[in-house]
């Protein structure tokens, strides 16, 4: 968590940047996300890499992106219910990136399903809970891989929203046994689950809650205690869960966006 490494690791990071900078996919029709008015065509932001390539090229060591790399994806989260707090996730072709925006009410400017182009240059790229994450370089004493951008002008320069009508991304339907670390950060749906608390008492959504499938495979949901639905009771019976896949040690987590991400079957 010290930014760009020196010595033998410098070659690795240079290879990552080289692999990313070698891709160019021109995108058109983008506008500044805060205003909703199209800019002139010359202001459109091209993507120079895909999220999939970014995920595959990242080798685990946090670093500050020095090249003019841009990626494109669709927003898969909403902070309206406050389980995603000052952060948003984007996804394309089965790969994802979390942006540490650091501002409130992101769902107004970047609603679920809108497409954005992200300028990576100058920000720290790291991994947190298995997810690729972009944000400000943290202080040495922080203990976190990145920090919040936390500036409206900086965020407006970093995230450029494209002009098409928002179209929510369909979650990938998985089983618990299908899950892989490379899927972290993506929107997934798990069917045929039931609430399986470690203690046989009724529970609410706050914190970590255990669910299992018919084969006994388990996954935990995570909901912030400050989320608007944290105190809602967890439905009994079979259900489908949808959320952003994360990893905590060896166990997988689903971070729900709101209470509707749990649906009875």
ChimeraX attribute file (.defattr): number of C-alpha atoms within 10 A of each C-alpha:
attribute: neighborCount
match mode: 1-to-1
recipient: residues
	/A:1	20
	/A:2	14
	/A:3	18
	/A:4	16
	/A:5	16
	/A:6	9
	/A:7	7
	/A:8	8
	/A:9	12
	/A:10	12
	/A:11	12
	/A:12	16
	/A:13	22
	/A:14	14
	/A:15	14
	/A:16	18
	/A:17	19
	/A:18	13
	/A:19	15
	/A:20	24
	/A:21	15
	/A:22	10
	/A:23	14
	/A:24	15
	/A:25	12
	/A:26	11
	/A:27	14
	/A:28	14
	/A:29	17
	/A:30	24
	/A:31	24
	/A:32	22
	/A:33	23
	/A:34	16
	/A:35	11
	/A:36	13
	/A:37	11
	/A:38	16
	/A:39	14
	/A:40	10
	/A:41	11
	/A:42	8
	/A:43	13
	/A:44	20
	/A:45	25
	/A:46	20
	/A:47	22
	/A:48	19
	/A:49	20
	/A:50	23
	/A:51	23
	/A:52	17
	/A:53	15
	/A:54	22
	/A:55	19
	/A:56	14
	/A:57	17
	/A:58	20
	/A:59	13
	/A:60	12
	/A:61	17
	/A:62	23
	/A:63	21
	/A:64	22
	/A:65	20
	/A:66	14
	/A:67	15
	/A:68	14
	/A:69	23
	/A:70	24
	/A:71	26
	/A:72	28
	/A:73	24
	/A:74	25
	/A:75	27
	/A:76	29
	/A:77	29
	/A:78	25
	/A:79	22
	/A:80	18
	/A:81	18
	/A:82	21
	/A:83	24
	/A:84	20
	/A:85	20
	/A:86	20
	/A:87	23
	/A:88	22
	/A:89	24
	/A:90	28
	/A:91	25
	/A:92	19
	/A:93	11
	/A:94	17
	/A:95	23
	/A:96	30
	/A:97	28
	/A:98	24
	/A:99	25
	/A:100	21
	/A:101	25
	/A:102	19
	/A:103	15
	/A:104	14
	/A:105	16
	/A:106	20
	/A:107	17
	/A:108	13
	/A:109	15
	/A:110	24
	/A:111	22
	/A:112	22
	/A:113	21
	/A:114	23
	/A:115	28
	/A:116	25
	/A:117	23
	/A:118	25
	/A:119	23
	/A:120	21
	/A:121	15
	/A:122	17
	/A:123	21
	/A:124	25
	/A:125	28
	/A:126	25
	/A:127	22
	/A:128	17
	/A:129	16
	/A:130	19
	/A:131	24
	/A:132	24
	/A:133	24
	/A:134	27
	/A:135	24
	/A:136	20
	/A:137	24
	/A:138	17
	/A:139	13
	/A:140	10
	/A:141	6
	/A:142	11
	/A:143	10
	/A:144	14
	/A:145	24
	/A:146	26
	/A:147	20
	/A:148	17
	/A:149	22
	/A:150	16
	/A:151	12
	/A:152	13
	/A:153	10
	/A:154	11
	/A:155	20
	/A:156	17
	/A:157	13
	/A:158	23
	/A:159	25
	/A:160	22
	/A:161	30
	/A:162	25
	/A:163	19
	/A:164	12
	/A:165	9
	/A:166	15
	/A:167	14
	/A:168	15
	/A:169	17
	/A:170	11
	/A:171	16
	/A:172	14
	/A:173	13
	/A:174	12
	/A:175	15
	/A:176	18
	/A:177	10
	/A:178	8
	/A:179	13
	/A:180	11
	/A:181	14
	/A:182	18
	/A:183	21
	/A:184	26
	/A:185	29
	/A:186	25
	/A:187	27
	/A:188	21
	/A:189	20
	/A:190	20
	/A:191	19
	/A:192	15
	/A:193	24
	/A:194	21
	/A:195	21
	/A:196	18
	/A:197	15
	/A:198	9
	/A:199	8
	/A:200	7
	/A:201	8
	/A:202	11
	/A:203	16
	/A:204	16
	/A:205	21
	/A:206	21
	/A:207	13
	/A:208	17
	/A:209	20
	/A:210	16
	/A:211	20
	/A:212	18
	/A:213	20
	/A:214	10
	/A:215	9
	/A:216	11
	/A:217	12
	/A:218	19
	/A:219	21
	/A:220	21
	/A:221	22
	/A:222	21
	/A:223	25
	/A:224	18
	/A:225	14
	/A:226	14
	/A:227	20
	/A:228	16
	/A:229	20
	/A:230	21
	/A:231	14
	/A:232	12
	/A:233	13
	/A:234	16
	/A:235	16
	/A:236	12
	/A:237	11
	/A:238	18
	/A:239	19
	/A:240	16
	/A:241	24
	/A:242	24
	/A:243	24
	/A:244	24
	/A:245	25
	/A:246	25
	/A:247	20
	/A:248	11
	/A:249	8
	/A:250	7
	/A:251	10
	/A:252	21
	/A:253	22
	/A:254	27
	/A:255	24
	/A:256	25
	/A:257	24
	/A:258	22
	/A:259	19
	/A:260	12
	/A:261	16
	/A:262	19
	/A:263	13
	/A:264	16
	/A:265	11
